[in-house]
């Protein structure tokens, strides 16, 4: 039995009452070969963010280096409402984004990776087991780690823009002051 009515309200309060209307988003490409001028995955994420009415505040690239990734994401959570990385979520030795960012997570959001893989299965079949797309919360800011292919980034970005405003509102509630 649920305490929620059909609108998602519990005891007269909307579950989405804390949603953020417009997010400032950082898009961080993890790569040893690409530049921002040649970044179809980052472009796909930026387009999805802007099409959803949010703003890409930071667009940057960082090398496939554990310390560099962790340091850049740690700095970005002080600047924006949501961070989205692309690249470094596979299984090659230089794919270290998940480990680097995972060390920063205060809370993990396993449902994001699960849903991403479920939706990816239709496109790539059983090869979906090779992706480690993940998400979590760092200092009250949702952080999403997407694969580096443009198709995967596009699919992941659709999930991000659907849920980031809700997650940012919930995760940041305790940190917000008026």
N, C-alpha and C positions, 0 to 999 in steps of 0.2 A: 504494500500500500504506500502510495506516495503522498507527501504533503504539498505537492505542486499541482496547480490547476493546468489546464491545457495551454495557457499562455506562458508557462514556465514560472509562474509566480508562486511563492511560498509565503504564507502569512501576510499577503498584501504587498510583498516586495518582489520586484522583477529580478530574476536571476541575471539579466543583462543590464541592470541599472548602473553598473560600474564600467560598462564598455567604453572604450576610448573612441571618440568619433573620428579623429584624424591623427594618425601616427607619424612620427618622424622615424624613418627606417634607415639603417645602415646596411649596405650590400657589400660584402667582403668576398672577393674572389681569391681562393687559395690555389696557387699555381707556381710552377717553375718555368713555364713556357709562354703563357699568355700575357697580353697587356690589356688595359681597359679599352683600347681601340679594337681589339680582337677578342671579345669576351661575350659570345652568344648566350651563355648561361646567365651571366650577370645582367645582360641586356633583357633577357626574358623575365628575370625577377623584377628589375626596375620597372619594366612596362606593366607588369601585373600590379605592382604596388601603386603606381601612379593611376592606372585605370580604375583602381578601387577607391581613389580619392585620397590616398595618403601621399606623403612626400619622401623622396629619397634624399636624405640629408647628407649622407656620406656614401661615396662610392669609391672603393679602394681595392688594391690587390696586395697580397702578402705571399712570401715564399712558403713552400711546403716545409716549414720548420716549426717544430713543436713550440719552442719558446716564443717565436715571432707571432704565431697564430694566437696563442694564449694571451700574450701581452696586448695584441691589437684588439681582441674581443673584450678583454678586461677594460681597456680604455674606452671602447665604444659604448659600453653599457652606461657610462656616465654622460654620454652625449645624446642618446636616442631612446625611443620607446620600444624598439624592436631591432634585433640584429639578425640578418640572414647571411649565412656563409654558403658558398658554392665551391665544390671541389674538395678532394681529400677524404672522401667517405668510403672509398673502395677498399680493396685488400692488398694493394701493392705496398712494398716497404715504405714508400714516401707518402702514403695516405695516412696522415696523422691528425687530421682535423678533429675527429671524434674523440681521440684521447686528449688532445690539447684543450678543447672546449669542455669536455666532460669533467675535467678537474675543477672547473669553475662553477659547475652546476650546484645550486642550493637545493633544487628540486629537479627531478627528471620527468619528462612527459613522454612515457613510452608509447602512448596511444598515437602520437604523431608518426613515429617510425612504422608502427604497425599498419596504420591507414595508408601511409605512403607506399609501403610494399604491396599492400592489397591492391591498390589502384595501379601500381606499376606492373603487376603480374600480367594484365591484359596486353601490355605493350612488349614486355621482354620475357615473359614466361618464367621458367624456373631460374633464369639468370638473376632474378630478383634477390636470391639469397646472397649475392655478392655486394649488395648495397647496405650501408650502415647509417642511412639517414636517421637523424635523431633530433631531439629538441629538449630544452630544459629552461629553467629560470635562473638568471644570474643577477643578484642584487635587485630583484624585483622587475627584471627585464626579460621578456621571452627571447630566447636565442634558438634559431633553427639552423641545422646543418644539412644542406642539400648536396646531392651529387653534382658533378661538373658538366654533365651533358646538358645541352639546351633543352631537350625533351623532358628530362628528369627535373630540371630546374623549373620549367614551365608548370609541370604537374605539381611539384612541391609548392611553388609560389601560389597556386590556386588555393591550396590548403592553408598556407600562411595567411593570406589576405582574408580568408573566411574566419579564421580563429584568432589571429593576433590581437585585434581590438578587444576581444573578450578576455583573453589571457593577460594582456597588458593591464587592463582595468582591475582584474582580480589580483594579480601578482603584485601590482604596485600600490594596492589599497593601503597597506600598512605604512608605506613610505611617503604617501601623499600628505601634504599639509595644506591648510587653507589659510 
